[in-house]
Amino acid sequence: MIERVKAAENFLKSLENPTVTMDVMLDRVDAQILYVIHNYAELISKVKNKTDIEEKDIITCAMIIGYLLKSHLDRYDLDQNFQKNGLLDQ
């Protein structure tokens, strides 16, 4: 478990370099999903101005939402693949 935590820390540290961040983002996220994320970020920024929530908490929530979105899309893709291959009841 320690190795996994260290891998996560190293990955997040690498994202401090904008070039690495851009390369990873373009490699792993298609343009349509980036658009959806961008629109959602706009909603978050509007809410921020109406609340007393600290910036760190908003960033933490945004990262968690991103993680949840990634796992949701992975599950969606897996389900679609299973259905396409007739491995799930439709």
Contact map, one row per residue, 1 for C-alpha under 8 A:
111110000000000000000000000000000000000000000000000000000000000000000000000000000000000000
111111000000000000000000000000000000000000000000000000000000000000000000000000000000000000
111111100000000000000000000000000000000000000000000000000000000000000000000000000000000000
111111110000000000000000000000000000000000000000000000000000000000000000000000000000000000
111111111000000000000000000000000000000000000000000000000000000000000000000000000000000000
011111111100000000000000000000000000000000000000000000000000000000000000000000000000000000
001111111110000000000000000000000000000000000000000000000000000000000000000000000000000000
000111111111000000000000000000000000000000000000000000000000000000000000000000000000000000
000011111111100000000000000000000000000000000000000000000000000000000000000000000000000000
000001111111110000000000000000000000000000000000000000000000000000000000000000000000000000
000000111111111000000000000000000000000000000000000000000000000000000000000000000000000000
000000011111111100000000000000000000000000000000000000000000000000000000000000000000000000
000000001111111100000000000000000000000000000000000000000000000000000000000000000000000000
000000000111111110011000000000000000000000000000000000000000000000000000000000000000000000
000000000011111111011000000000000000000000000000000000000000000000000000000000000000000000
000000000001111111011000000000000000000000000000000000000000000000000000000000000000000000
000000000000011111111000000000000000000000000000000000000000000000000000000000000000000000
000000000000001111111100000000000000000000000000000000000000000000000000000000000000000000
000000000000000011111110000000000000000000000000000000000000000000000000000000000000000000
000000000000011111111111000000000000000000000000000000000000000000000000000000000000000000
000000000000011111111111100000000000000000000000000000000000000000000000000000000000000000
000000000000000001111111110000000000000000000000000000000000000000000000000000000000000000
000000000000000000111111111000000000000000000000000000000000000000000000000000000000000000
000000000000000000011111111100000000000000000000000000000000000000000000000000000000000000
000000000000000000001111111110000000000000000000000000000000000000000000000000000000000000
000000000000000000000111111111100000000000000000000000000000000000000000000000000000000000
000000000000000000000011111111000000000000000000000000000000000000000000000000000000000000
000000000000000000000001111111000000000000000000000000000000000000000000000000000000000000
000000000000000000000000111111101100000000000000000000000000000000000000000000000000000000
000000000000000000000000011111111100000000000000000000000000000000000000000000000000000000
000000000000000000000000010011111110000000000000000000000000000000000000000000000000000000
000000000000000000000000000001111111000000000000000000000000000000000000000000000000000000
000000000000000000000000000011111111100000000000000000000000000000000000000000000000000000
000000000000000000000000000011111111110000000000000000000000000000000000000000000000000000
000000000000000000000000000000111111111000000000000000000000000000000000000000000000000000
000000000000000000000000000000011111111100000000000000000000000000000000000000000000000000
000000000000000000000000000000001111111110000000000000000000000000000000000000000000000000
000000000000000000000000000000000111111111000000000000000000000000000000000000000000000000
000000000000000000000000000000000011111111100000000000000000000000000000000000000000000000
000000000000000000000000000000000001111111110000000000000000000000000000000000000000000000
000000000000000000000000000000000000111111111000000000000000000000000000000000000000000000
000000000000000000000000000000000000011111111100000000000000000000000000000000000000000000
000000000000000000000000000000000000001111111110000000000000000000000000000000000000000000
000000000000000000000000000000000000000111111111000000000100000000000000000000000000000000
000000000000000000000000000000000000000011111111100000000000000000000000000000000000000000
000000000000000000000000000000000000000001111111110000000000000000000000000000000000000000
000000000000000000000000000000000000000000111111111000000000000000000000000000000000000000
000000000000000000000000000000000000000000011111111110100100000000000000000000000000000000
000000000000000000000000000000000000000000001111111000000000000000000000000000000000000000
000000000000000000000000000000000000000000000111111100000000000000000000000000000000000000
000000000000000000000000000000000000000000000011111110000000000000000000000000000000000000
000000000000000000000000000000000000000000000001011111000000000000000000000000000000000000
000000000000000000000000000000000000000000000001001111101100000000000000000000000000000000
000000000000000000000000000000000000000000000000000111111100000000000000000000000000000000
000000000000000000000000000000000000000000000001000011111110000000000000000000000000000000
000000000000000000000000000000000000000000000000000001111111000000000000000000000000000000
000000000000000000000000000000000000000000000000000011111111100000000000000000000000000000
000000000000000000000000000000000000000000010001000011111111110000000000000000000000000000
000000000000000000000000000000000000000000000000000000111111111000000000000000000000000000
000000000000000000000000000000000000000000000000000000011111111100000000000000000000000000
000000000000000000000000000000000000000000000000000000001111111110000000000000000000000000
000000000000000000000000000000000000000000000000000000000111111111000000000000000000000000
000000000000000000000000000000000000000000000000000000000011111111100000000000000000000000
000000000000000000000000000000000000000000000000000000000001111111110000000000000000000000
000000000000000000000000000000000000000000000000000000000000111111111000000000000000000000
000000000000000000000000000000000000000000000000000000000000011111111100000000000000000000
000000000000000000000000000000000000000000000000000000000000001111111110000000000000000000
000000000000000000000000000000000000000000000000000000000000000111111111000000000000000000
000000000000000000000000000000000000000000000000000000000000000011111111100000000000000000
000000000000000000000000000000000000000000000000000000000000000001111111110000000000000000
000000000000000000000000000000000000000000000000000000000000000000111111111000000000000000
000000000000000000000000000000000000000000000000000000000000000000011111111100000000000000
000000000000000000000000000000000000000000000000000000000000000000001111111110000000000000
000000000000000000000000000000000000000000000000000000000000000000000111111111000000000000
000000000000000000000000000000000000000000000000000000000000000000000011111111100000000000
000000000000000000000000000000000000000000000000000000000000000000000001111111110000000000
000000000000000000000000000000000000000000000000000000000000000000000000111111111000000000
000000000000000000000000000000000000000000000000000000000000000000000000011111111100000000
000000000000000000000000000000000000000000000000000000000000000000000000001111111110000100
000000000000000000000000000000000000000000000000000000000000000000000000000111111111000000
000000000000000000000000000000000000000000000000000000000000000000000000000011111111100000
000000000000000000000000000000000000000000000000000000000000000000000000000001111111111100
000000000000000000000000000000000000000000000000000000000000000000000000000000111111111111
000000000000000000000000000000000000000000000000000000000000000000000000000000011111111000
000000000000000000000000000000000000000000000000000000000000000000000000000000001111111000
000000000000000000000000000000000000000000000000000000000000000000000000000000000111111110
000000000000000000000000000000000000000000000000000000000000000000000000000000000111111110
000000000000000000000000000000000000000000000000000000000000000000000000000000100110011111
000000000000000000000000000000000000000000000000000000000000000000000000000000000010011111
000000000000000000000000000000000000000000000000000000000000000000000000000000000010000111
